[in-house]
Every structure is written in C-alpha cells, then in structure tokens.
C-alpha cells in the first residue's frame, strides 16, 4: 500500500479518536448541564467515526495503537483553556469539515475501495447533519457568545471609532495628555450611546417578537455592548496613557488595534463559518483606512489652523 494512504488513514483515526476523548474531558471540566450534554453527544459521534476508521485500518492491517492521540488531546484541552469550550468546539468542527472535504477529493489518488468511499461519505454526512448543529448549540449555551452581536459590535466599534479619533487628535495635537483626554471623552460617550442604543433596539425587537425565545434581554444587551465597547476603546488610548505622542503614539495605537481587531475577526470567522483570512484582511483594510483619513484631517488641521498645543 502507498505510504501516503497509510499516513492519511492514521491521521484520520488519530483526529477522530482524540476529538472524542477531548470532548469527554471537556465534559468532565464543564459545569453547565446543557453544555455537558452536548459534549457527550459530540464524544459519541466522534468515537463512532473513529471506529469506522479503525475498521478501514484493520482491513488494511495498519496498527492503531498510536501514542500521538494523547498529545492531540492535550493540545485540545490547552486550546479550551485559552479560547473556552465553545470556540474550541467550533475550531475542531471547522477543521474536521475541511479535512473531510479534502478526503472526498483525494479518494481516487489513494485508490479507496467502494466500501471505504462509502465510509468517508457517511462520516462527512454526519459532520453536516450532527456536528455542525451541535457546535452551534455549544455557542448558544455560552453566555458571552449568545450575545455575540453585542459583543462583536461593541468591541469593533470601540476599537475603530476610538482609534480614528485618537490618531486624528494625535496628528493635530502635540501633547499626549490632550489626546488621552479626547480619547477618554470619545470612549465614554461612545459607550453610553452604544449601550442605550442596544437596550432600546433589543427592547423593540422583543416587543415586535422578532427575536426567538432565549434571545438577548435589553439589559444584558446593553451591558455587553457597553463593556466590550469600552474594552475596545482602551486599546488605542493606551499608548497615549503611557506618554507616547505624535506619530510614535499613532503607530503604536494602530498596531495594537490591528492585533486586537485580527483576534476579533478570527472569532467572528470561526462562529460564522467564513474565511478567516478574508475576514481579517477586510476588517484591517477598512479600519486602517478610517484611521488614515482622520490622520490626514488632523495633520491638515494642525498646519492649516497653526495649532501649537
């Protein structure tokens, strides 16, 4: 048998087995009953897939006792501690979906038998029918991610609006304390405005019965919008809070904001099942363009109006 085919089969078996064991471990660590139940279902489905791959490997006389499974499980648990259970499950599910898409495309190259191809199709169908809906359920059970619209909108607006404001101020004003004060005013006013807007819009939506049962409540919507707006706003303000001024402050603010925006964009892409690269590139392009415009306006104001403060 071709070496590539053996490596492929081993990889598929390791992935499915490690994902099942990791789901059981996350289930043990999880306190929320609904999330534990979904993780249990995920673990069973993944183990069923692992047994199917083991069946293929058994007929091909491939050894299935591999130590790499423990390492894969450890990686997933570490990821769970960093991202949380919901984003970890979405990351796993996304990776598996891409893997099985490739598996279907390379069947001819690996010379799979007819029954082997049917197993691949069966597992891919399971991914679409069961795994994707279960991953979405885990996201809904997460308190923060269930308010993802408010979280993302608040964080994104806090980052972009405040960045645009402070880099404009920095281009026009030479004193970092003035830029800091201006940035704080923008951050506080934006937080209040966004929170009130989120409260009223959610209240209206609930009143019109647009949202399904279990959707965001007006108070929680306003709370998450406000918290994540101010958290986002603090990022571009930070360089000027530590005394940086002029273009040093501008560059630092843009870099820090770009990093956080990239992280937020990756989270959006994972939850929405869209291209990570495209989402990050689009977000950074629009955000940096906004900053560039305000830098140009600030610079113009500084020289045209002869500002010396």
Buried (B, 14 or more C-beta within 10 A) or exposed (E): EEEEBBEBBBBBBBBBBBBBBBBBBBBEEBEBEEBBBBBBBBBBBBBBBBEBBBBBBEEEEBEBEBEBBEEBBEEBBEBBEEBBBBBBBBBBBBEBBEBBEEBEEBBEEBEBEEEBBEBBBEBBEBBEEBBBEBBBBBBBBBEBBBBBBBBBBBBBBBBBBBBBBBBBBBBBBBBBEBBBBBBBEBBEEBBBBBBEBBBEBBBEBBEEEEEEEEBBBBEBBBBBBBBBBBBBBBBBBBBBBEEBBBBEBBBBBBEBBBEBBBEBBBBBBBBEEEEBEEBBEEBBEEBBEBBEEBBEBBBEBBEEEEEEE
